[in-house]
Amino acid sequence: MPENTILSPQDALVAIMLAVSVADESIRTAELVQISNLVENLPVFANYDQAKLSAMGPMMLRLLDQDDGLDRLFELTRRYLPERLWETAYALACDVAAADGRITDTESRMLEEIREELAIDRLHAAAIERGARARFQRM
């Protein structure tokens, strides 16, 4: 992302979801479908221009390809996402990670990084994680 990048709060949420999806260097269809469904259906995205969603993917890949890309992602997230939505960002990240029925070690480390960078209380994080596991259980 260019140095003068400005994100909407919704862009920051999408960026966090995409970061989890690309964490294991394998963007799965289930994860992309989940991101799209969340953007289409959640109230936090009610005024979001969904056309921006397709532009966010390549922008995130370029950002995360940089040496300091992950640090820059968290810097942008903390700057443009209101603190009251940090738990929302973590919940969305957990849903994306769980969407394909398994959370890889790399995705788990990314979730841990998000949890730390966004100062998510450990007890709250555990509840959010359990909710994601419950929603994506398979028969």
N, CA, C and O atoms as a GROMACS GRO file, in nm:
protein
  556
    1MET      N    1   0.085  -0.117   0.000
    1MET     CA    2   0.000   0.000   0.000
    1MET      C    3   0.089   0.123   0.000
    1MET      O    4   0.192   0.125   0.068
    2PRO      N    5   0.052   0.222  -0.073
    2PRO     CA    6   0.132   0.344  -0.073
    2PRO      C    7   0.138   0.406   0.066
    2PRO      O    8   0.051   0.383   0.150
    3GLU      N    9   0.241   0.483   0.088
    3GLU     CA   10   0.264   0.543   0.219
    3GLU      C   11   0.146   0.630   0.264
    3GLU      O   12   0.119   0.639   0.384
    4ASN      N   13   0.076   0.692   0.170
    4ASN     CA   14  -0.034   0.782   0.204
    4ASN      C   15  -0.170   0.711   0.200
    4ASN      O   16  -0.273   0.776   0.182
    5THR      N   17  -0.170   0.581   0.218
    5THR     CA   18  -0.293   0.503   0.213
    5THR      C   19  -0.389   0.544   0.324
    5THR      O   20  -0.350   0.558   0.440
    6ILE      N   21  -0.514   0.563   0.286
    6ILE     CA   22  -0.620   0.592   0.382
    6ILE      C   23  -0.724   0.481   0.365
    6ILE      O   24  -0.770   0.454   0.254
    7LEU      N   25  -0.758   0.418   0.475
    7LEU     CA   26  -0.857   0.310   0.472
    7LEU      C   27  -0.984   0.354   0.542
    7LEU      O   28  -0.980   0.430   0.639
    8SER      N   29  -1.095   0.307   0.492
    8SER     CA   30  -1.219   0.322   0.568
    8SER      C   31  -1.214   0.216   0.679
    8SER      O   32  -1.137   0.121   0.669
    9PRO      N   33  -1.294   0.231   0.782
    9PRO     CA   34  -1.298   0.126   0.884
    9PRO      C   35  -1.331  -0.010   0.823
    9PRO      O   36  -1.276  -0.112   0.864
   10GLN      N   37  -1.421  -0.012   0.725
   10GLN     CA   38  -1.458  -0.138   0.660
   10GLN      C   39  -1.340  -0.195   0.581
   10GLN      O   40  -1.319  -0.316   0.580
   11ASP      N   41  -1.262  -0.108   0.516
   11ASP     CA   42  -1.141  -0.153   0.446
   11ASP      C   43  -1.046  -0.221   0.545
   11ASP      O   44  -0.987  -0.324   0.514
   12ALA      N   45  -1.034  -0.164   0.663
   12ALA     CA   46  -0.944  -0.221   0.765
   12ALA      C   47  -0.995  -0.360   0.807
   12ALA      O   48  -0.915  -0.451   0.826
   13LEU      N   49  -1.125  -0.375   0.821
   13LEU     CA   50  -1.181  -0.507   0.855
   13LEU      C   51  -1.154  -0.608   0.744
   13LEU      O   52  -1.115  -0.721   0.771
   14VAL      N   53  -1.174  -0.566   0.620
   14VAL     CA   54  -1.146  -0.654   0.505
   14VAL      C   55  -0.998  -0.689   0.502
   14VAL      O   56  -0.963  -0.804   0.476
   15ALA      N   57  -0.912  -0.594   0.528
   15ALA     CA   58  -0.767  -0.619   0.527
   15ALA      C   59  -0.729  -0.725   0.630
   15ALA      O   60  -0.647  -0.812   0.602
   16ILE      N   61  -0.788  -0.718   0.748
   16ILE     CA   62  -0.758  -0.817   0.852
   16ILE      C   63  -0.807  -0.955   0.807
   16ILE      O   64  -0.736  -1.054   0.826
   17MET      N   65  -0.926  -0.961   0.749
   17MET     CA   66  -0.977  -1.091   0.702
   17MET      C   67  -0.888  -1.148   0.593
   17MET      O   68  -0.857  -1.267   0.593
   18LEU      N   69  -0.846  -1.064   0.501
   18LEU     CA   70  -0.758  -1.110   0.392
   18LEU      C   71  -0.623  -1.154   0.446
   18LEU      O   72  -0.565  -1.250   0.395
   19ALA      N   73  -0.572  -1.085   0.546
   19ALA     CA   74  -0.443  -1.123   0.605
   19ALA      C   75  -0.448  -1.264   0.663
   19ALA      O   76  -0.353  -1.340   0.650
   20VAL      N   77  -0.560  -1.297   0.726
   20VAL     CA   78  -0.575  -1.433   0.780
   20VAL      C   79  -0.582  -1.533   0.665
   20VAL      O   80  -0.523  -1.641   0.672
   21SER      N   81  -0.654  -1.498   0.561
   21SER     CA   82  -0.670  -1.588   0.448
   21SER      C   83  -0.537  -1.617   0.378
   21SER      O   84  -0.513  -1.730   0.338
   22VAL      N   85  -0.452  -1.517   0.365
   22VAL     CA   86  -0.324  -1.538   0.296
   22VAL      C   87  -0.213  -1.584   0.390
   22VAL      O   88  -0.101  -1.609   0.345
   23ALA      N   89  -0.241  -1.594   0.518
   23ALA     CA   90  -0.138  -1.628   0.616
   23ALA      C   91  -0.067  -1.758   0.583
   23ALA      O   92   0.055  -1.768   0.599
   24ASP      N   93  -0.142  -1.857   0.537
   24ASP     CA   94  -0.081  -1.987   0.507
   24ASP      C   95  -0.041  -1.999   0.360
   24ASP      O   96  -0.016  -2.109   0.310
   25GLU      N   97  -0.037  -1.885   0.291
   25GLU     CA   98   0.005  -1.877   0.151
   25GLU      C   99  -0.085  -1.958   0.058
   25GLU      O  100  -0.045  -1.995  -0.052
   26SER      N  101  -0.205  -1.986   0.104
   26SER     CA  102  -0.301  -2.060   0.024
   26SER      C  103  -0.439  -2.002   0.050
   26SER      O  104  -0.502  -2.034   0.151
   27ILE      N  105  -0.486  -1.919  -0.040
   27ILE     CA  106  -0.616  -1.858  -0.023
   27ILE      C  107  -0.721  -1.960  -0.068
   27ILE      O  108  -0.732  -1.991  -0.187
   28ARG      N  109  -0.796  -2.010   0.026
   28ARG     CA  110  -0.895  -2.113  -0.005
   28ARG      C  111  -1.027  -2.049  -0.047
   28ARG      O  112  -1.064  -1.941  -0.001
   29THR      N  113  -1.097  -2.119  -0.135
   29THR     CA  114  -1.226  -2.070  -0.184
   29THR      C  115  -1.322  -2.047  -0.069
   29THR      O  116  -1.394  -1.947  -0.068
   30ALA      N  117  -1.325  -2.139   0.027
   30ALA     CA  118  -1.416  -2.125   0.142
   30ALA      C  119  -1.390  -1.996   0.217
   30ALA      O  120  -1.483  -1.932   0.266
   31GLU      N  121  -1.264  -1.957   0.227
   31GLU     CA  122  -1.229  -1.833   0.297
   31GLU      C  123  -1.276  -1.711   0.219
   31GLU      O  124  -1.331  -1.617   0.276
   32LEU      N  125  -1.256  -1.713   0.088
   32LEU     CA  126  -1.300  -1.601   0.005
   32LEU      C  127  -1.452  -1.589   0.006
   32LEU      O  128  -1.506  -1.478   0.011
   33VAL      N  129  -1.520  -1.702   0.000
   33VAL     CA  130  -1.666  -1.701   0.006
   33VAL      C  131  -1.711  -1.645   0.140
   33VAL      O  132  -1.806  -1.567   0.147
   34GLN      N  133  -1.644  -1.685   0.246
   34GLN     CA  134  -1.679  -1.635   0.380
   34GLN      C  135  -1.660  -1.484   0.388
   34GLN      O  136  -1.747  -1.414   0.440
   35ILE      N  137  -1.549  -1.434   0.338
   35ILE     CA  138  -1.525  -1.289   0.339
   35ILE      C  139  -1.637  -1.218   0.263
   35ILE      O  140  -1.693  -1.120   0.311
   36SER      N  141  -1.667  -1.268   0.145
   36SER     CA  142  -1.773  -1.208   0.064
   36SER      C  143  -1.907  -1.211   0.137
   36SER      O  144  -1.979  -1.111   0.137
   37ASN      N  145  -1.941  -1.324   0.198
   37ASN     CA  146  -2.066  -1.334   0.272
   37ASN      C  147  -2.072  -1.237   0.390
   37ASN      O  148  -2.175  -1.175   0.415
   38LEU      N  149  -1.962  -1.225   0.462
   38LEU     CA  150  -1.958  -1.133   0.575
   38LEU      C  151  -1.979  -0.990   0.528
   38LEU      O  152  -2.054  -0.914   0.589
   39VAL      N  153  -1.911  -0.953   0.420
   39VAL     CA  154  -1.923  -0.817   0.368
   39VAL      C  155  -2.066  -0.791   0.318
   39VAL      O  156  -2.119  -0.682   0.334
   40GLU      N  157  -2.125  -0.890   0.258
   40GLU     CA  158  -2.261  -0.874   0.205
   40GLU      C  159  -2.368  -0.868   0.314
   40GLU      O  160  -2.472  -0.805   0.294
   41ASN      N  161  -2.345  -0.933   0.428
   41ASN     CA  162  -2.453  -0.953   0.523
   41ASN      C  163  -2.441  -0.885   0.659
   41ASN      O  164  -2.542  -0.870   0.728
   42LEU      N  165  -2.323  -0.844   0.699
   42LEU     CA  166  -2.310  -0.786   0.833
   42LEU      C  167  -2.340  -0.637   0.835
   42LEU      O  168  -2.304  -0.565   0.742
   43PRO      N  169  -2.406  -0.591   0.940
   43PRO     CA  170  -2.440  -0.448   0.950
   43PRO      C  171  -2.319  -0.355   0.944
   43PRO      O  172  -2.331  -0.243   0.895
   44VAL      N  173  -2.205  -0.400   0.991
   44VAL     CA  174  -2.086  -0.314   0.991
   44VAL      C  175  -2.044  -0.278   0.848
   44VAL      O  176  -1.973  -0.179   0.827
   45PHE      N  177  -2.086  -0.358   0.750
   45PHE     CA  178  -2.054  -0.333   0.610
   45PHE      C  179  -2.172  -0.273   0.532
   45PHE      O  180  -2.167  -0.269   0.409
   46ALA      N  181  -2.276  -0.227   0.600
   46ALA     CA  182  -2.398  -0.181   0.534
   46ALA      C  183  -2.370  -0.074   0.428
   46ALA      O  184  -2.434  -0.076   0.323
   47ASN      N  185  -2.280   0.016   0.452
   47ASN     CA  186  -2.252   0.124   0.357
   47ASN      C  187  -2.123   0.103   0.279
   47ASN      O  188  -2.070   0.197   0.219
   48TYR      N  189  -2.073  -0.017   0.280
   48TYR     CA  190  -1.945  -0.046   0.214
   48TYR      C  191  -1.966  -0.070   0.065
   48TYR      O  192  -2.056  -0.144   0.025
   49ASP      N  193  -1.884  -0.009  -0.015
   49ASP     CA  194  -1.887  -0.029  -0.160
   49ASP      C  195  -1.820  -0.163  -0.188
   49ASP      O  196  -1.697  -0.174  -0.181
   50GLN      N  197  -1.899  -0.263  -0.221
   50GLN     CA  198  -1.846  -0.398  -0.240
   50GLN      C  199  -1.750  -0.407  -0.358
   50GLN      O  200  -1.673  -0.503  -0.367
   51ALA      N  201  -1.753  -0.311  -0.446
   51ALA     CA  202  -1.657  -0.310  -0.557
   51ALA      C  203  -1.514  -0.295  -0.503
   51ALA      O  204  -1.419  -0.338  -0.567
   52LYS      N  205  -1.501  -0.234  -0.387
   52LYS     CA  206  -1.368  -0.217  -0.326
   52LYS      C  207  -1.308  -0.350  -0.281
   52LYS      O  208  -1.186  -0.363  -0.268
   53LEU      N  209  -1.395  -0.447  -0.258
   53LEU     CA  210  -1.350  -0.578  -0.210
   53LEU      C  211  -1.249  -0.640  -0.306
   53LEU      O  212  -1.147  -0.694  -0.263
   54SER      N  213  -1.277  -0.634  -0.435
   54SER     CA  214  -1.186  -0.694  -0.533
   54SER      C  215  -1.054  -0.618  -0.542
   54SER      O  216  -0.952  -0.677  -0.578
   55ALA      N  217  -1.054  -0.490  -0.511
   55ALA     CA  218  -0.930  -0.412  -0.513
   55ALA      C  219  -0.845  -0.437  -0.388
   55ALA      O  220  -0.723  -0.422  -0.391
   56MET      N  221  -0.910  -0.475  -0.280
   56MET     CA  222  -0.838  -0.495  -0.154
   56MET      C  223  -0.745  -0.617  -0.160
   56MET      O  224  -0.638  -0.616  -0.099
   57GLY      N  225  -0.785  -0.722  -0.231
   57GLY     CA  226  -0.702  -0.843  -0.238
   57GLY      C  227  -0.562  -0.816  -0.292
   57GLY      O  228  -0.465  -0.845  -0.223
   58PRO      N  229  -0.550  -0.762  -0.413
   58PRO     CA  230  -0.417  -0.733  -0.466
   58PRO      C  231  -0.339  -0.632  -0.380
   58PRO      O  232  -0.217  -0.643  -0.367
   59MET      N  233  -0.410  -0.535  -0.324
   59MET     CA  234  -0.344  -0.436  -0.240
   59MET      C  235  -0.285  -0.503  -0.116
   59MET      O  236  -0.174  -0.471  -0.074
   60MET      N  237  -0.360  -0.597  -0.057
   60MET     CA  238  -0.311  -0.669   0.061
   60MET      C  239  -0.192  -0.757   0.027
   60MET      O  240  -0.096  -0.763   0.103
   61LEU      N  241  -0.197  -0.825  -0.087
   61LEU     CA  242  -0.085  -0.910  -0.127
   61LEU      C  243   0.041  -0.828  -0.144
   61LEU      O  244   0.149  -0.869  -0.100
   62ARG      N  245   0.029  -0.711  -0.206
   62ARG     CA  246   0.146  -0.622  -0.221
   62ARG      C  247   0.198  -0.577  -0.086
   62ARG      O  248   0.319  -0.574  -0.064
   63LEU      N  249   0.107  -0.542   0.003
   63LEU     CA  250   0.148  -0.496   0.136
   63LEU      C  251   0.219  -0.607   0.212
   63LEU      O  252   0.328  -0.585   0.267
   64LEU      N  253   0.160  -0.724   0.217
   64LEU     CA  254   0.216  -0.833   0.296
   64LEU      C  255   0.344  -0.890   0.234
   64LEU      O  256   0.418  -0.963   0.300
   65ASP      N  257   0.369  -0.858   0.109
   65ASP     CA  258   0.491  -0.901   0.042
   65ASP      C  259   0.611  -0.816   0.082
   65ASP      O  260   0.726  -0.855   0.059
   66GLN      N  261   0.585  -0.701   0.142
   66GLN     CA  262   0.692  -0.613   0.187
   66GLN      C  263   0.751  -0.664   0.318
   66GLN      O  264   0.685  -0.735   0.394
   67ASP      N  265   0.876  -0.629   0.344
   67ASP     CA  266   0.943  -0.674   0.467
   67ASP      C  267   0.866  -0.634   0.593
   67ASP      O  268   0.855  -0.713   0.687
   68ASP      N  269   0.814  -0.513   0.595
   68ASP     CA  270   0.743  -0.464   0.713
   68ASP      C  271   0.592  -0.464   0.691
   68ASP      O  272   0.519  -0.390   0.758
   69GLY      N  273   0.545  -0.545   0.598
   69GLY     CA  274   0.405  -0.543   0.558
   69GLY      C  275   0.308  -0.570   0.670
   69GLY      O  276   0.207  -0.500   0.682
   70LEU      N  277   0.336  -0.670   0.751
   70LEU     CA  278   0.244  -0.704   0.860
   70LEU      C  279   0.239  -0.591   0.963
   70LEU      O  280   0.132  -0.557   1.013
   71ASP      N  281   0.355  -0.535   0.995
   71ASP     CA  282   0.358  -0.421   1.087
   71ASP      C  283   0.278  -0.304   1.032
   71ASP      O  284   0.205  -0.238   1.105
   72ARG      N  285   0.293  -0.280   0.903
   72ARG     CA  286   0.219  -0.171   0.837
   72ARG      C  287   0.068  -0.198   0.840
   72ARG      O  288  -0.011  -0.107   0.861
   73LEU      N  289   0.029  -0.324   0.818
   73LEU     CA  290  -0.113  -0.360   0.824
   73LEU      C  291  -0.170  -0.326   0.961
   73LEU      O  292  -0.278  -0.266   0.971
   74PHE      N  293  -0.100  -0.363   1.066
   74PHE     CA  294  -0.151  -0.337   1.200
   74PHE      C  295  -0.150  -0.188   1.232
   74PHE      O  296  -0.239  -0.138   1.301
   75GLU      N  297  -0.051  -0.117   1.183
   75GLU     CA  298  -0.046   0.027   1.200
   75GLU      C  299  -0.168   0.092   1.136
   75GLU      O  300  -0.234   0.177   1.196
   76LEU      N  301  -0.198   0.053   1.012
   76LEU     CA  302  -0.314   0.108   0.941
   76LEU      C  303  -0.444   0.068   1.010
   76LEU      O  304  -0.536   0.149   1.021
   77THR      N  305  -0.451  -0.054   1.056
   77THR     CA  306  -0.572  -0.101   1.125
   77THR      C  307  -0.597  -0.021   1.251
   77THR      O  308  -0.709   0.025   1.275
   78ARG      N  309  -0.494  -0.004   1.332
   78ARG     CA  310  -0.511   0.073   1.457
   78ARG      C  311  -0.545   0.219   1.427
   78ARG      O  312  -0.617   0.283   1.504
   79ARG      N  313  -0.494   0.272   1.317
   79ARG     CA  314  -0.519   0.412   1.282
   79ARG      C  315  -0.662   0.432   1.232
   79ARG      O  316  -0.727   0.530   1.271
   80TYR      N  317  -0.712   0.343   1.147
   80TYR     CA  318  -0.838   0.368   1.078
   80TYR      C  319  -0.958   0.289   1.130
   80TYR      O  320  -1.072   0.318   1.093
   81LEU      N  321  -0.935   0.192   1.215
   81LEU     CA  322  -1.045   0.114   1.270
   81LEU      C  323  -1.070   0.160   1.413
   81LEU      O  324  -0.981   0.150   1.497
   82PRO      N  325  -1.189   0.210   1.442
   82PRO     CA  326  -1.217   0.253   1.580
   82PRO      C  327  -1.195   0.138   1.678
   82PRO      O  328  -1.226   0.022   1.648
   83GLU      N  329  -1.141   0.171   1.792
   83GLU     CA  330  -1.108   0.068   1.891
   83GLU      C  331  -1.230  -0.017   1.928
   83GLU      O  332  -1.214  -0.135   1.960
   84ARG      N  333  -1.349   0.040   1.925
   84ARG     CA  334  -1.470  -0.036   1.960
   84ARG      C  335  -1.496  -0.149   1.860
   84ARG      O  336  -1.577  -0.237   1.888
   85LEU      N  337  -1.428  -0.147   1.743
   85LEU     CA  338  -1.445  -0.252   1.644
   85LEU      C  339  -1.327  -0.350   1.640
   85LEU      O  340  -1.322  -0.436   1.551
   86TRP      N  341  -1.234  -0.338   1.733
   86TRP     CA  342  -1.119  -0.428   1.732
   86TRP      C  343  -1.162  -0.572   1.759
   86TRP      O  344  -1.112  -0.664   1.696
   87GLU      N  345  -1.254  -0.593   1.852
   87GLU     CA  346  -1.304  -0.728   1.877
   87GLU      C  347  -1.379  -0.780   1.755
   87GLU      O  348  -1.373  -0.899   1.724
   88THR      N  349  -1.450  -0.692   1.686
   88THR     CA  350  -1.520  -0.730   1.563
   88THR      C  351  -1.418  -0.780   1.461
   88THR      O  352  -1.439  -0.882   1.396
   89ALA      N  353  -1.307  -0.708   1.447
   89ALA     CA  354  -1.202  -0.749   1.354
   89ALA      C  355  -1.150  -0.888   1.390
   89ALA      O  356  -1.129  -0.972   1.302
   90TYR      N  357  -1.131  -0.911   1.518
   90TYR     CA  358  -1.081  -1.042   1.561
   90TYR      C  359  -1.184  -1.151   1.534
   90TYR      O  360  -1.148  -1.260   1.490
   91ALA      N  361  -1.311  -1.122   1.560
   91ALA     CA  362  -1.417  -1.220   1.534
   91ALA      C  363  -1.425  -1.253   1.386
   91ALA      O  364  -1.440  -1.370   1.350
   92LEU      N  365  -1.415  -1.154   1.300
   92LEU     CA  366  -1.418  -1.177   1.156
   92LEU      C  367  -1.297  -1.260   1.113
   92LEU      O  368  -1.309  -1.350   1.029
   93ALA      N  369  -1.181  -1.230   1.170
   93ALA     CA  370  -1.060  -1.305   1.138
   93ALA      C  371  -1.077  -1.452   1.178
   93ALA      O  372  -1.036  -1.542   1.104
   94CYS      N  373  -1.135  -1.476   1.294
   94CYS     CA  374  -1.158  -1.614   1.339
   94CYS      C  375  -1.255  -1.687   1.246
   94CYS      O  376  -1.234  -1.804   1.215
   95ASP      N  377  -1.359  -1.618   1.202
   95ASP     CA  378  -1.455  -1.679   1.111
   95ASP      C  379  -1.389  -1.716   0.978
   95ASP      O  380  -1.416  -1.823   0.923
   96VAL      N  381  -1.304  -1.630   0.928
   96VAL     CA  382  -1.235  -1.661   0.802
   96VAL      C  383  -1.140  -1.779   0.821
   96VAL      O  384  -1.134  -1.868   0.736
   97ALA      N  385  -1.067  -1.780   0.930
   97ALA     CA  386  -0.973  -1.890   0.955
   97ALA      C  387  -1.047  -2.024   0.967
   97ALA      O  388  -0.997  -2.126   0.922
   98ALA      N  389  -1.164  -2.023   1.028
   98ALA     CA  390  -1.239  -2.147   1.050
   98ALA      C  391  -1.326  -2.187   0.932
   98ALA      O  392  -1.380  -2.298   0.931
   99ALA      N  393  -1.340  -2.102   0.832
   99ALA     CA  394  -1.435  -2.124   0.723
   99ALA      C  395  -1.414  -2.254   0.647
   99ALA      O  396  -1.510  -2.315   0.601
  100ASP      N  397  -1.289  -2.297   0.632
  100ASP     CA  398  -1.263  -2.419   0.556
  100ASP      C  399  -1.258  -2.543   0.644
  100ASP      O  400  -1.219  -2.650   0.598
  101GLY      N  401  -1.298  -2.529   0.770
  101GLY     CA  402  -1.308  -2.645   0.858
  101GLY      C  403  -1.182  -2.676   0.937
  101GLY      O  404  -1.182  -2.767   1.020
  102ARG      N  405  -1.076  -2.601   0.912
  102ARG     CA  406  -0.953  -2.625   0.991
  102ARG      C  407  -0.873  -2.496   0.998
  102ARG      O  408  -0.875  -2.414   0.906
  103ILE      N  409  -0.804  -2.480   1.108
  103ILE     CA  410  -0.719  -2.363   1.126
  103ILE      C  411  -0.575  -2.414   1.126
  103ILE      O  412  -0.534  -2.490   1.214
  104THR      N  413  -0.499  -2.370   1.027
  104THR     CA  414  -0.360  -2.414   1.016
  104THR      C  415  -0.275  -2.347   1.124
  104THR      O  416  -0.318  -2.250   1.186
  105ASP      N  417  -0.156  -2.398   1.146
  105ASP     CA  418  -0.065  -2.338   1.244
  105ASP      C  419  -0.034  -2.195   1.207
  105ASP      O  420  -0.027  -2.108   1.294
  106THR      N  421  -0.017  -2.168   1.078
  106THR     CA  422   0.015  -2.033   1.032
  106THR      C  423  -0.102  -1.938   1.058
  106THR      O  424  -0.083  -1.825   1.103
  107GLU      N  425  -0.224  -1.986   1.031
  107GLU     CA  426  -0.343  -1.904   1.059
  107GLU      C  427  -0.355  -1.880   1.210
  107GLU      O  428  -0.392  -1.771   1.253
  108SER      N  429  -0.326  -1.981   1.288
  108SER     CA  430  -0.332  -1.968   1.433
  108SER      C  431  -0.233  -1.862   1.482
  108SER      O  432  -0.265  -1.782   1.570
  109ARG      N  433  -0.113  -1.863   1.425
  109ARG     CA  434  -0.013  -1.761   1.462
  109ARG      C  435  -0.059  -1.622   1.420
  109ARG      O  436  -0.038  -1.524   1.492
  110MET      N  437  -0.123  -1.613   1.303
  110MET     CA  438  -0.175  -1.484   1.258
  110MET      C  439  -0.284  -1.435   1.352
  110MET      O  440  -0.289  -1.317   1.387
  111LEU      N  441  -0.372  -1.525   1.393
  111LEU     CA  442  -0.476  -1.486   1.488
  111LEU      C  443  -0.415  -1.438   1.619
  111LEU      O  444  -0.462  -1.341   1.678
  112GLU      N  445  -0.312  -1.506   1.664
  112GLU     CA  446  -0.243  -1.464   1.786
  112GLU      C  447  -0.184  -1.325   1.770
  112GLU      O  448  -0.193  -1.242   1.861
  113GLU      N  449  -0.124  -1.299   1.655
  113GLU     CA  450  -0.066  -1.168   1.626
  113GLU      C  451  -0.175  -1.060   1.626
  113GLU      O  452  -0.156  -0.952   1.683
  114ILE      N  453  -0.288  -1.089   1.562
  114ILE     CA  454  -0.399  -0.994   1.560
  114ILE      C  455  -0.448  -0.967   1.701
  114ILE      O  456  -0.471  -0.852   1.740
  115ARG      N  457  -0.464  -1.074   1.778
  115ARG     CA  458  -0.509  -1.062   1.917
  115ARG      C  459  -0.417  -0.970   1.996
  115ARG      O  460  -0.463  -0.884   2.071
  116GLU      N  461  -0.288  -0.988   1.980
  116GLU     CA  462  -0.191  -0.906   2.053
  116GLU      C  463  -0.190  -0.762   2.003
  116GLU      O  464  -0.193  -0.668   2.082
  117GLU      N  465  -0.186  -0.745   1.872
  117GLU     CA  466  -0.177  -0.611   1.813
  117GLU      C  467  -0.301  -0.528   1.841
  117GLU      O  468  -0.292  -0.406   1.855
  118LEU      N  469  -0.417  -0.592   1.850
  118LEU     CA  470  -0.541  -0.519   1.876
  118LEU      C  471  -0.583  -0.526   2.022
  118LEU      O  472  -0.695  -0.489   2.058
  119ALA      N  473  -0.493  -0.575   2.107
  119ALA     CA  474  -0.514  -0.577   2.252
  119ALA      C  475  -0.647  -0.641   2.291
  119ALA      O  476  -0.724  -0.586   2.369
  120ILE      N  477  -0.673  -0.759   2.233
  120ILE     CA  478  -0.795  -0.832   2.265
  120ILE      C  479  -0.772  -0.909   2.394
  120ILE      O  480  -0.678  -0.989   2.404
  121ASP      N  481  -0.855  -0.886   2.491
  121ASP     CA  482  -0.847  -0.955   2.618
  121ASP      C  483  -0.849  -1.107   2.595
  121ASP      O  484  -0.928  -1.155   2.513
  122ARG      N  485  -0.766  -1.180   2.664
  122ARG     CA  486  -0.752  -1.324   2.643
  122ARG      C  487  -0.883  -1.399   2.664
  122ARG      O  488  -0.915  -1.491   2.588
  123LEU      N  489  -0.959  -1.362   2.767
  123LEU     CA  490  -1.087  -1.427   2.793
  123LEU      C  491  -1.187  -1.398   2.681
  123LEU      O  492  -1.259  -1.487   2.637
  124HIS      N  493  -1.190  -1.274   2.636
  124HIS     CA  494  -1.279  -1.238   2.524
  124HIS      C  495  -1.238  -1.312   2.398
  124HIS      O  496  -1.322  -1.362   2.323
  125ALA      N  497  -1.107  -1.320   2.375
  125ALA     CA  498  -1.058  -1.390   2.256
  125ALA      C  499  -1.099  -1.538   2.260
  125ALA      O  500  -1.139  -1.593   2.157
  126ALA      N  501  -1.089  -1.600   2.375
  126ALA     CA  502  -1.127  -1.741   2.387
  126ALA      C  503  -1.274  -1.761   2.354
  126ALA      O  504  -1.311  -1.858   2.288
  127ALA      N  505  -1.358  -1.669   2.399
  127ALA     CA  506  -1.501  -1.679   2.368
  127ALA      C  507  -1.527  -1.659   2.219
  127ALA      O  508  -1.608  -1.730   2.160
  128ILE      N  509  -1.458  -1.564   2.159
  128ILE     CA  510  -1.473  -1.539   2.015
  128ILE      C  511  -1.427  -1.662   1.936
  128ILE      O  512  -1.494  -1.705   1.842
  129GLU      N  513  -1.313  -1.718   1.975
  129GLU     CA  514  -1.260  -1.836   1.906
  129GLU      C  515  -1.355  -1.955   1.919
  129GLU      O  516  -1.377  -2.028   1.822
  130ARG      N  517  -1.411  -1.974   2.036
  130ARG     CA  518  -1.504  -2.086   2.058
  130ARG      C  519  -1.630  -2.067   1.974
  130ARG      O  520  -1.683  -2.164   1.919
  131GLY      N  521  -1.677  -1.945   1.962
  131GLY     CA  522  -1.792  -1.916   1.878
  131GLY      C  523  -1.765  -1.950   1.732
  131GLY      O  524  -1.851  -2.006   1.664
  132ALA      N  525  -1.647  -1.915   1.684
  132ALA     CA  526  -1.611  -1.946   1.544
  132ALA      C  527  -1.604  -2.098   1.524
  132ALA      O  528  -1.654  -2.149   1.425
  133ARG      N  529  -1.542  -2.169   1.619
  133ARG     CA  530  -1.535  -2.315   1.606
  133ARG      C  531  -1.676  -2.375   1.603
  133ARG      O  532  -1.703  -2.465   1.524
  134ALA      N  533  -1.764  -2.324   1.688
  134ALA     CA  534  -1.901  -2.377   1.694
  134ALA      C  535  -1.976  -2.350   1.563
  134ALA      O  536  -2.049  -2.436   1.515
  135ARG      N  537  -1.959  -2.233   1.505
  135ARG     CA  538  -2.029  -2.199   1.381
  135ARG      C  539  -1.983  -2.282   1.263
  135ARG      O  540  -2.061  -2.305   1.170
  136PHE      N  541  -1.860  -2.328   1.264
  136PHE     CA  542  -1.805  -2.397   1.148
  136PHE      C  543  -1.781  -2.546   1.172
  136PHE      O  544  -1.701  -2.608   1.103
  137GLN      N  545  -1.849  -2.602   1.271
  137GLN     CA  546  -1.842  -2.746   1.296
  137GLN      C  547  -1.896  -2.823   1.176
  137GLN      O  548  -1.986  -2.776   1.106
  138ARG      N  549  -1.840  -2.938   1.153
  138ARG     CA  550  -1.888  -3.026   1.045
  138ARG      C  551  -1.947  -3.151   1.106
  138ARG      O  552  -1.913  -3.190   1.218
  139MET      N  553  -2.036  -3.214   1.031
  139MET     CA  554  -2.098  -3.339   1.077
  139MET      C  555  -2.001  -3.453   1.061
  139MET      O  556  -2.034  -3.567   1.094
   0.00000   0.00000   0.00000
